[in-house]
Amino acid sequence: PSSGDLKNILSDSIFGIDKDKEAVHLTAFSLCLAICDELSPKEIWDDLQFDDLTEYNIVHQDFFEWKKNNQNHYDTYDLIIGNPPFVRGNDNASVWNLKRKKIEIPQKQLSLKFLCESVDLLKDSALLCLIIKASSLLYNSSSQDFKKALFSNFNIKQLLDFTPLGRNKCLWDGADVAACTVFLRNEKHDNT
């Protein structure tokens, strides 16, 4: 593909939000470098001029604030990938409003609040993949209602539990972190 085609893919198809300004700039820079990998040195020298991806595509903002101010982005995305923080939130992270029903978020876990809020942004049948804190979802006895709501309203394609690897300090630079990855499709599970 030409440099123009690659730049169009970037500007039309890749979006991100992060609270950390350095992460935003690093992501934009990495995406620009990825374009360079696909072009010859002559094409880079003659044809390539980068747009500032941090103006629209890779946004420096709190995800929840962005979502509140951008409701026109609901049902917009084909794929959402993320690694939200593994911390407890405040009272704003305590409830999932799902189809006019309030579901308690286990331990006010912020990564689960990201999961709840992200599904609103998915098109029908679109895919979401998040790395979240495993203990709040998988090993918490108070998460039964949350799990029931999640598994009955979405098609969980895969759930990978990395807790044993974290406990053995084989991941995350030796940190003991109980993490799992959730792959879900924005559709009801087909039991057939």
Secondary structure, 3 states (H helix, E strand, C coil): CCHHHHHHHHHHHCCEEECCHHHHHHHHHHHHHHHHHCCCHHHHHHHCCCCCHHHCCEEECCHHHHHHHCHHHCCCEEEEEECCCCCECCHHHCEEEECCEEEECHHHEHHHHHHHHHHHHEEEEEEEEEEEEHHHHHCCHHHHHHHHHHHHHCEEEEEEECHHHHHCCCCHHHCCCCEEEEEEECCCCCCC
